[in-house]
Amino acid sequence: MADEPTSPLTKDQHDSVGASYASGTEAGTSISIRRFFVANPDTPVRVINAAGLVVTPGFIDLHAHGQSIPADAARIVELALKEIVIGLGFALSIACLFAAVDAAGSMIDTQMGFNFGSLINPVDNTQSGSISQLYSMVGILVFIVIDGQAWVIRGLSRTYELVPMLSMPSIGKLTAAVSSAFAGIFGAALEVAAPVLLALVLTDVAFGVVSRVVPQLNIFAVGFPAKIIVGLLVVAAALPFMGSWFYDQLQRSVETGLAGIGVG
């Protein structure tokens, strides 16, 4: 049998690009099948007749990075709970961003009168107004467009560097980070809703002046549809600027989540 062609990549490099390994035995002979996905298309591939053989996935050592995995069941459960707590703390910092977007829509709904006809929000299955649902859907759309999932995955991978597998996190730092994320919800919501709220407040002031000048005018009959028109126009004008704001806030949320994760 001819020698296997030399690959420009080492075994670890093949692992990093997704190469697969399998092994089979025939009369005590070990056969290695490699490079199901060849990284270099110029490298020739050898074909082996595996008829009548048992092909099984190859077993490689776990990437423990020099750490010994405990065999005690209680210790394993403790470490699993630790990973859940860290994941929840990091996820809450991201969830607060979407809560801020939803809160901004709720503020606008209240001023425009859309809260009188609340609907079920498909994002979190709660009752909310039309503008709140619009902002929630736009927030998810922007999250996907700016590859927010990649930010979250990189943040999660960073948590394993901040808190190694056999270490425990600092509950005080984690609690402080979560509290800081919750405290910033109202401020972030106000940043999103401020243009619309300002326009609606000025509209109310204008109709207040008109009601003093023309007392015979039914302000409620005229003001309600006028506020809806003004609010929708300002929402349409402000939505294009939401992408850059969401990008900055997502970066800040990831940083806040990672800032609260550390070895205790």
N, C-alpha and C positions, 0 to 999 in steps of 0.2 A: 504494500500500500504506500502510495507516495506521501512524502512529508507534507504536513499542513502548511499552506502558504503563510508567510510571515505577515502579521497584521501591523499596521503603523500605530495601533493603540494597544495599551496594556489592558490586562483584565479589568482593573479598576476603572479605566477610562471607558471600556465597553459597558461596564455597569452604569456609568453616568449617562451614557447616551441611549440606554434602554436595551442593550443586547441581552439576549436570553441564553440560558445555559440549561442543558439537560444531560443526563448520563444513562448509559445502558450497559448491560453486562452480557457477555457471551463466553462461556467456558473460562470464567475467571478473569476475562480481559475487560478492562474499563474503557469505554468509548466516550469521548467528550464531543458533544454537538454544540457548536458555538455560532455566534453571529447570525441569528435569525434575521436581524436587521443590520445589514452591513453598513458601517459608517462611511467607508470609502468605497464608492462604486467601482473603482478600478481594481480592487482586491478580488482575485478569483475565489469562487466558492466551491468547496469539495462536497460532492454528493455521496452519502453513505447509505447503503442498502440496510435498512433497519427491520426488514421482514423477519418475524419470529422473535424479535427482541422486545424487551420491556423498557420503554423510555419513560423516565420519571424526571420531574424537575430537580435540578441540582440544588444541593443544600450548601449554603454559604454561611459564614459566621455572621451573627447579628452585629450591626454597627453600634456597639455600646460605647464607643469612644473611651475605652479604658475603664469604664464603670462596671462593676459587678452587679448583675440583676439579682435582687433578693429572692430567695426561695420561699420565704415565709408568706403565707396567704394573707395574714393581717397586714403585713407591710406592703404587699402588692395592692390591697384595697385602699390603704392609706395614700399611696402614691397616685392611684387612679382618681381618688377624690380630690387630691391636690391639683391634678391636671384639669378636672372639671371646674374647680373654683377659679383657677387662672383663666380658663377659657371663658367662663361667664363674666369675669371682671373685664376682660378685653372686649367681649361682645357688647357689654352694657355701654361702654364708651362709644361704640359705633351706633348702637340703638338710640342713644340720646340725640344723635344728629337727626335721625328720622323723626324722633319725637318733637324736635324743635321745628322741623318743616311742617309737621301736622299741626302743631300749636299755632304757627303763623297763619295757616289756613283757617283755623278756628277763630282767631281774632278777627280776620277779615269777614268771615261768615256772620259773626255777631254784629258787626257794624253795618253790613249790607242787608241783614235780615234773613239770610239764607238758613240760619239755624232753626227757623220755624218749620222747615221741611227737611229734617235730618234723614239721611239714608245710611245703609250699612256700608262701611268702608271695606272694600275687599282686601286691603293691605293688612289690617289688624282686626277685622270683624267687629268693629265698634261703630256706633252711630256717630256720624259726623256730617257736616255740611258739604255742599258741592265744591266750594273753593278748597276746603281741606282735602277732599279726595283728589282734586286736580293737583294740588301741591305734592301730595304723597306720591301720585303716579309720576309726576315730573321728577321728583327726587329719585325714585327708583330708576327712571330712564337715564338721568344724568349719571347715577352711580354705575350703570352698566356701560355707558358711553366712555367714561373716563377710566375704565378698567378698575373700578373700585374693588372688585373681588380680588384682583392681584395685590392691591394694597393690604387687604385683610389677610391674605395668605402669607405675604411677606411679614406682616406683623405677628402672626401666629408662629411662624418659624423663628422669629426673633425672641419670642417668649422662652423657647427651649434653650437659647443661649443665656438669657438673663437668669433663668432658674433651671439649673441642670436637673437631670432626671431624678437623682437621689436627694436633692435639696428641697427645702420647704420655703414657700414665699413669705414675705413680710405682710402679715394681715393688716397692720397699721397703714402701710403705704398703699396697699390695695384698696382699703376702705376710703382713704383720703382721695385717691384718684377717682373712685366711683362717685363720691360726694361732690367733687369738683365738676365732674361731667354732668351730674344732675343739676347743679347750681347754674350751669351755663345754658340750660335749655331755654329759659325765658329770654335771656339776652340775645341768643341766636335767633329765636323766633321773632323778637322785636326787630332785628336787623332785616329779616326777610319781609315782614309785614309793614315796616315803617312807611314806605312810599304810599301804599294804599291807604293806610290809616290816616296819614297826614292829609291826603286828598279828600277822604270822607269827612274828616273833622272840618276842613275848610268849607266843604259843601254844607255841612250842618250850620256853620256860622253864617254862610251866605243866606241860607233859607231863614235863619233867625232874624237877620236884618230885613229880609223881604217881608216876613210876617209882621214886623213892626210898621213897615211902610204901607203894606196892603193887608190890613187885618181881615178883609173879606176872603182872602185866598186860603183855600184848604191846603195847608202845608203838608199834612199827612198824605193826601191823595197825590200831590205833585212831587213831594220830596222822596217818597219811597222809590218810585221808578227812576227818578233822577240819580239817587245814590247808587242804584244798581248799575246804571249806565256808566257813571263816573268810575265806580269800582272796577268794573270789567275792563274799561279802557286802560286804567292804570295797571291792572294785573297783566294785561297783554303787553304793555310797554315794559314792565319790570321783569317778566319771566326770562327774557334773553340774558339778563345779567345774573341769573341764578346759577348758571353753570360754573362760572369762576368762583362765586361764593361757596358753592358746594364743594368744589375741589379743595379750596383752602381749609374749609371746616373739616373735611374728611382727613386731611393731613394732620390737622390739629387733634382730631379725635384719636387717630392712631398713636400720635405722640403722647397724648394724655393716658391712653391705655397702657402703653409701654412704660411710661414714667412711674406708674403705680406697681409695676411688677419687678420684684427684686428679691434676693435671698434674705430671709429673716434672720 
